[in-house]
Amino acid sequence: MTTEILTSLNTIRLNNFENNYSHSEITNYIRDLYADITVSPCPFTNAELAELDSNHELLVYLPAKLSMNELCERFGIKANINFGHETMIKNVMLNEDQWFITSAQKTPELIYKTGVAAKRIYEDEGLHGMDFRRYLAFAATFKYKFGVFPDQTYWTFLLSGSYDRSGVSIIGFDSQGVLNHHGWMKNFKAKFLGSRYVVIAPRVEILPETENLSRARRERPGTLGKEADTE
């Protein structure tokens, strides 16, 4: 197959994923990234998926139990970490398949805000942060859709999980396309450092009783979209 045909097919694939969040297209995207795996049902409704592009958001799937090293190998991501000797990066939800929504912007938000401030903002809105595994799945999905990796100029806090006991990870791609990770301080802020949110579905599965539950949204404080509430 010629390079021109491959490029054309790749463009068609990217455009389909960008403009069509049908379940068949989602399944194709997952199999392109993860090969032939068993995929958990998506807990986001068709209405929630239909609005993603207009909201500049991205749907991401992360299968359970895949390690950071396995994810990098699958996605062809080079990193500055020796995963075989890395023991201080802690991830969350290792044993569950994860569907989540996040920003489709090329750069992070909340620039020049500390990790502490950004986490508080997200928690007030019912949102979560990235951890290392979520970030890898996000970066691969972003490249699948847009053809480039995100955060090539900026760094972003990983506000879920942890680094060591009280630290936080910051992460981003350098000019050579290598993923760089550093353990840092949660109260640090800089004009090249921001954060990224994660939306977890407000339901475990789509049922008549759960379909109309509201998902969490950026810049909408309150209890809507949170996993639990009190009256």
GITA-V275044 format. One record per pair of residues at least 4 apart in sequence whose C-alpha atoms are under 7 Angstrom apart, sorted by the first residue. I is the first residue (numbers start at 1). J is the second residue. If there is no record, write none. Layout:
((I	J) (I	J))
This chain:
((1	5) (1	6) (2	6) (3	7) (4	8) (5	9) (6	10) (7	11) (8	12) (9	13) (10	14) (11	15) (12	16) (13	17) (14	18) (14	144) (14	145) (14	146) (15	19) (16	20) (17	21) (17	25) (17	145) (18	145) (20	25) (21	25) (21	26) (21	49) (21	50) (22	26) (23	27) (24	28) (25	29) (26	30) (27	31) (28	32) (29	33) (30	34) (31	35) (31	36) (33	75) (40	97) (42	99) (43	201) (43	203) (43	204) (43	205) (43	206) (44	48) (44	49) (44	201) (45	49) (45	211) (46	50) (47	51) (48	52) (51	55) (52	56) (52	57) (52	58) (53	57) (56	103) (56	104) (56	105) (57	101) (57	102) (57	103) (57	104) (58	101) (58	102) (58	103) (58	104) (59	100) (59	101) (59	102) (60	99) (60	100) (60	101) (60	137) (60	138) (60	141) (61	98) (61	99) (61	100) (61	137) (62	97) (62	98) (62	99) (62	134) (62	137) (63	97) (63	98) (64	94) (64	95) (64	96) (64	97) (65	94) (65	95) (66	70) (66	71) (67	71) (68	72) (68	133) (69	73) (69	83) (70	74) (71	75) (71	136) (72	76) (72	77) (72	78) (73	77) (75	140) (78	178) (78	179) (79	178) (79	179) (79	180) (80	179) (80	180) (80	181) (82	86) (88	163) (88	164) (89	162) (89	163) (89	164) (90	161) (90	162) (90	163) (91	131) (91	132) (91	133) (91	161) (91	162) (92	160) (92	161) (100	198) (100	199) (100	200) (100	201) (101	198) (101	199) (101	200) (102	197) (102	198) (102	199) (106	150) (106	151) (107	150) (107	151) (107	154) (108	156) (108	194) (108	195) (108	196) (109	194) (109	195) (109	196) (110	118) (110	194) (110	195) (111	191) (111	192) (111	193) (111	194) (112	189) (112	190) (112	191) (112	193) (112	194) (113	117) (113	118) (113	189) (113	194) (114	118) (114	186) (114	187) (114	188) (114	189) (115	119) (115	157) (115	159) (115	186) (115	187) (115	188) (116	120) (116	186) (116	187) (117	121) (118	122) (118	195) (119	123) (119	159) (120	124) (121	125) (122	126) (122	127) (122	128) (122	197) (123	127) (123	128) (124	221) (124	222) (125	216) (125	217) (125	218) (125	219) (125	220) (125	221) (125	222) (126	216) (126	223) (126	225) (126	226) (127	197) (127	198) (127	199) (127	216) (128	160) (128	197) (128	198) (128	199) (129	158) (129	159) (129	160) (129	196) (129	197) (129	198) (130	134) (130	135) (130	158) (130	159) (130	160) (130	196) (130	197) (130	198) (131	135) (131	158) (131	159) (131	160) (131	161) (132	136) (132	158) (133	137) (134	138) (135	139) (136	140) (137	141) (138	142) (139	143) (139	149) (139	150) (140	144) (141	145) (142	146) (142	149) (142	150) (143	147) (143	148) (143	149) (151	155) (151	172) (151	173) (152	172) (152	173) (152	174) (152	175) (154	172) (154	192) (154	193) (155	170) (155	171) (155	172) (155	192) (155	193) (155	194) (156	170) (156	171) (156	172) (156	193) (156	194) (156	195) (156	196) (157	169) (157	170) (157	171) (157	194) (157	195) (158	168) (158	169) (158	170) (159	168) (162	167) (162	168) (162	169) (163	167) (163	168) (163	169) (163	183) (167	183) (167	184) (167	185) (167	186) (168	183) (168	184) (168	185) (168	186) (169	181) (169	182) (169	183) (169	184) (170	181) (170	182) (170	183) (170	184) (171	180) (171	181) (171	182) (172	179) (172	180) (172	181) (173	177) (173	178) (173	179) (173	180) (174	178) (174	179) (174	180) (189	193) (199	216) (201	215) (202	213) (202	214) (202	215) (202	225) (202	226) (202	227) (203	210) (206	210) (206	211) (207	211) (214	224) (214	225) (215	224) (215	225) (216	224) (216	225) (216	226) (223	229))
